[in-house]
Structure formats: structure tokens, C-alpha cells
Amino acid sequence: MSLKYMTNVKTNWIKARDVRTACFIAREALAVGMGSHILLMNVISKQETFYRATDRTNGEGVACLAGHKTFSIFAFAECCVFPRIFIVAYPDNAVLFVLEGGMLC
């Protein structure tokens, strides 16, 4: 089974088990970080969607997660050696900004 095939698998079977990273996005959604995926659940309509952080474009894993309290955006840091921070719009999962290349003092 090729890696390309594995990244195209639908993720509607994923359910949160050990929740360590969760936040609210505005007053409409709950986001739960699960390894390389973020479960997004609209608390009004009960609709579940997923953000997949499985590649260089969308992020390489989810180390930490934060939602904005009034705007429909969330941010997460990658789970890798040189992590980037992704700012993503909800509910369309469009990457708005990628922050990278900072220096530690």
C-alpha cells in the first residue's frame, strides 16, 4: 500500500479517545487535536469535519491547538523538530497564514 493511497483515505471513522488538546472556535465549534488530525464539531448543527495535518502543505502533525474566542479561526503547531504555526479558517479549513523560521533566544 503506497503512502499516497494512505493520505487519501477518508477520515470519518476517527473518534477521539485520549483527549489532551481541545479548544472552542468562536461560539460555534469544538476542536480536538488527535495526532495528525483535528476533529471539528459544530456545536449547533452537530456536524463533524476533520482537518488533516498529514503533509508539508497542511502541517505535519498537531502538537498544540488554540481557537479564537470571537473569530472563526484556529491555530496549531506542528509536531516535528522545527515546528511551524498554522492559522486556519473554520469551517472551510483554508490555511490563512503559516508562521515559521523564528529564533529562540
Buried (B, 14 or more C-beta within 10 A) or exposed (E): EEEEEEEEEEBEEBEBEEEEBBBBBBEBBBBBBBBBBBBBBBEEEEEBBBBBBBEEEBBBBBBBBBBBEEEBBBBBBBBEEEBBBBBBBBBEBEEEEBEEEEEEE
